[in-house]
Amino acid sequence: MSTTSVHGAVDRATDSKAFEYTARAGFAASGVLHLLVGFIILRLAFGSGGSADQSGALATLAGQPGGRIMLWVAAIGLLALGLWRVAEAVVGSKPGERTGAQHDDNPAWKRVKSLGLAVANFAIAFSAARFAMGGGQSNGQQNAGLSAQLMQSGWGKALLIIVGLGVAAVGGYHVYKGAAKKFLKDLRVYGGTGVTAVGVTGYVAKGLVLGGAGLLVIVATLQADPAKAAGLDAAVKTLGQAPFGKILLILAAVGIAAFGAYSFVRSRHGRM
């Protein structure tokens, strides 16, 4: 299939309002999951247990009345959002706003970023579907098990360090995007005080947590401690063990919840 044909197929798909609205539902699903992660972190601050990551949020959702239906809705929305990200990688960002002559004005790094976001959306959609079918697993346990295997070889350790650096870089980008208010460019409307506040708070908080998770993977690899390389959950629980850990956890909970609130704003007003 030629490049022109692929672009034409993507143009036709992104012209579909049904596709766009389903993809927007993916942002709303992400918002729900971030609110639940924030709730779990808040519980950790006050001594309760739980996995402070997407798997913990999905497990919490699965335990609610009608939870399986909500999980399937989330899976479909996140799958559609992932496909929309693939469309961005093919024709450039904001495909719903573009016409033919504008398709090639996006730098390669933005297309790679879209592919990375697509993979992340697909992964969470798959996890949601597994929880809906009763087969979900903790991300922390899976990550720790995989890390333990990789730490047994030199190339595996190198890979973990690269992954840690990548996650830390993503965290740094989130902090920059929040602090510089770059997220406002993703909206069709003027931000306003409330939207700006949740956007800045949410992006900075999520960036700091992701950055901490990335650095923890590197430290865990150097110390041969796979339990510390368990992702977001390990980073949050390590934060809780620091001086003033309870206060730090409360701040992290508020920040992650703010990112969830911004996701709802983007679901309604985001540029597609």
C-alpha positions in Angstrom: 0.0 0.0 0.0 1.4 3.4 -1.0 2.0 6.2 1.5 -0.7 8.2 -0.2 -3.2 5.4 0.3 -2.2 5.0 3.9 -2.7 8.8 4.5 -6.0 8.7 2.7 -7.2 5.8 4.9 -6.1 7.6 8.1 -7.8 10.8 6.9 -11.1 9.0 6.4 -10.9 7.3 9.8 -10.1 10.5 11.7 -13.0 12.3 9.9 -15.3 9.9 11.7 -17.1 11.6 14.7 -17.7 8.1 16.2 -14.0 7.4 16.2 -13.2 10.8 17.6 -15.7 10.5 20.4 -14.6 7.0 21.3 -11.0 8.3 21.5 -12.1 11.2 23.7 -13.6 8.5 26.0 -10.1 7.2 26.3 -9.0 10.5 28.0 -12.0 10.2 30.4 -11.0 6.6 31.2 -7.5 7.8 31.9 -9.0 10.4 34.2 -10.9 7.8 36.2 -7.8 5.7 36.6 -5.6 8.6 37.7 -8.3 9.6 40.3 -8.3 6.0 41.6 -4.5 6.0 41.8 -4.6 9.3 43.7 -7.1 7.7 46.1 -4.9 4.7 46.6 -1.9 6.9 47.3 -4.0 8.8 49.9 -4.9 5.6 51.6 -1.2 4.6 51.7 -0.5 7.9 53.4 -2.9 6.9 56.2 -1.6 3.4 56.6 -3.8 1.3 54.2 -2.5 -1.0 51.6 -2.9 -1.1 47.8 -1.0 -1.0 44.6 -0.5 2.7 43.6 -0.4 2.2 39.9 -2.7 1.5 36.9 -3.2 -2.2 37.9 -4.3 -1.1 41.4 -6.7 1.3 39.9 -8.1 -1.3 37.6 -8.5 -3.8 40.4 -10.3 -1.2 42.4 -12.6 -0.5 39.5 -13.2 -4.3 39.0 -14.4 -4.5 42.6 -17.2 -2.0 42.2 -20.8 -2.8 41.2 -20.9 -2.8 37.4 -17.1 -2.8 37.5 -16.6 -5.2 34.6 -18.8 -3.1 32.3 -16.8 0.0 33.3 -13.6 -1.9 32.5 -14.8 -2.9 29.1 -15.8 0.7 28.4 -12.4 1.9 29.5 -10.6 -0.7 27.4 -12.6 0.3 24.3 -11.9 4.0 24.9 -8.2 3.5 25.5 -7.9 1.2 22.4 -9.5 4.0 20.3 -7.2 6.6 21.8 -4.2 4.4 21.0 -5.4 4.0 17.4 -5.8 7.8 17.2 -2.2 8.1 18.4 -1.2 5.8 15.6 -3.0 8.1 13.2 -0.9 11.0 14.6 2.2 9.1 14.0 1.2 8.6 10.3 -0.1 12.0 9.3 1.1 14.3 12.1 -0.4 15.6 15.3 -4.1 16.7 15.6 -5.2 14.7 12.5 -8.8 15.7 13.0 -7.8 19.4 12.3 -5.6 18.7 9.3 -5.9 18.8 5.6 -3.6 17.3 3.0 -1.0 20.0 2.6 -0.4 20.1 6.3 0.4 16.5 6.9 4.2 16.7 6.7 4.9 19.7 9.0 5.6 17.6 12.1 9.1 16.7 13.3 10.0 13.0 13.6 10.2 13.2 17.4 6.6 14.1 17.6 5.6 11.1 15.6 7.8 8.8 17.8 6.1 10.4 20.8 2.7 9.5 19.3 3.8 5.9 18.8 5.0 5.7 22.4 1.7 7.1 23.7 -0.1 4.6 21.4 1.8 1.7 23.0 1.0 2.9 26.5 -2.7 3.2 25.7 -2.8 -0.2 24.1 -1.1 -1.7 27.2 -3.6 -0.2 29.6 -6.5 -1.2 27.4 -5.2 -4.8 27.4 -4.8 -4.7 31.2 -8.4 -3.4 31.5 -9.7 -6.2 29.3 -7.8 -8.7 31.4 -9.3 -7.4 34.6 -12.7 -7.4 33.0 -12.3 -11.1 32.3 -11.0 -11.8 35.8 -7.4 -12.3 34.9 -5.6 -9.1 35.9 -2.3 -9.0 37.7 -0.3 -6.5 39.6 2.0 -4.4 37.5 4.5 -4.2 40.4 4.8 -8.0 40.7 5.2 -8.4 37.0 7.8 -5.7 36.8 9.8 -7.0 39.8 9.8 -10.5 38.3 10.9 -9.3 34.9 13.6 -7.1 36.5 14.9 -10.0 38.5 15.4 -12.0 35.3 17.1 -9.1 33.4 19.4 -8.4 36.3 21.0 -11.9 35.8 22.9 -10.7 32.7 25.0 -7.8 31.7 22.8 -6.9 28.7 19.7 -7.1 30.9 21.1 -4.7 33.4 22.0 -2.3 30.6 18.5 -2.5 29.2 17.0 -1.7 32.7 19.3 1.3 33.0 18.2 2.5 29.6 14.5 2.0 30.5 15.1 3.9 33.8 16.7 6.8 32.0 13.8 6.8 29.5 11.1 6.8 32.2 13.0 9.6 34.0 13.2 11.6 30.8 9.4 11.2 30.3 9.0 12.4 33.9 11.2 15.4 33.2 9.1 16.2 30.1 5.9 16.1 32.1 7.4 18.5 34.7 8.5 20.9 31.9 5.1 20.7 30.1 3.3 21.5 33.3 5.6 24.2 34.6 5.7 25.9 31.1 1.9 25.4 30.7 2.5 23.8 27.3 -0.5 21.5 27.9 -2.8 24.5 27.1 -1.8 24.0 23.4 -3.7 20.7 23.6 -7.0 22.4 24.3 -9.5 24.0 22.0 -10.5 26.6 24.6 -8.7 29.1 26.8 -7.5 27.4 29.9 -8.8 29.6 32.7 -7.6 29.6 36.3 -9.1 26.2 37.2 -7.9 24.3 34.2 -4.5 25.9 34.4 -4.2 25.0 38.1 -5.1 21.3 37.6 -2.9 21.1 34.5 0.2 22.5 36.1 -0.3 20.5 39.3 -1.1 17.3 37.5 1.7 17.4 35.0 4.3 18.4 37.5 3.2 15.8 40.1 3.0 13.0 37.6 6.4 14.0 36.2 8.0 13.9 39.6 6.6 10.5 40.4 7.6 9.1 37.0 11.1 10.7 37.4 11.4 9.0 40.8 10.3 5.7 39.3 12.9 5.9 36.6 15.7 6.8 39.0 14.6 4.0 41.3 14.9 1.5 38.4 18.5 2.6 37.9 19.4 2.4 41.6 17.7 -1.0 41.9 19.7 -2.3 39.0 23.0 -1.0 40.4 22.1 -2.6 43.8 20.7 -5.8 42.2 17.4 -5.3 44.1 14.5 -6.1 41.7 11.8 -5.2 44.3 12.7 -1.6 43.9 12.3 -1.8 40.1 8.6 -2.4 40.3 7.5 0.9 38.7 5.2 3.5 39.9 4.0 1.6 43.0 7.6 1.1 44.2 8.3 4.8 43.7 5.3 5.9 45.6 6.0 3.5 48.5 9.7 4.6 48.6 8.4 8.2 48.8 6.3 7.3 51.8 9.4 6.0 53.6 11.2 9.3 53.3 11.2 12.0 56.0 7.8 13.6 56.1 6.6 10.7 53.9 3.0 11.1 54.9 2.9 14.7 53.7 4.7 13.8 50.5 2.2 11.0 49.8 -0.7 13.4 50.4 0.8 15.9 48.0 1.4 13.1 45.4 -2.2 12.0 45.8 -3.5 15.5 45.1 -1.2 15.9 42.1 -2.1 12.6 40.5 -5.8 13.3 41.1 -5.3 16.8 39.5 -3.9 15.1 36.4 -7.0 12.9 36.3 -9.2 16.1 36.5 -7.2 17.6 33.6 -7.8 14.4 31.6 -11.5 15.0 31.9 -11.0 18.5 30.6 -9.0 17.1 27.7 -11.7 14.6 27.0 -14.2 17.4 26.5 -12.1 20.2 25.1 -8.9 18.5 23.8 -7.7 19.2 20.2 -7.9 16.1 18.2 
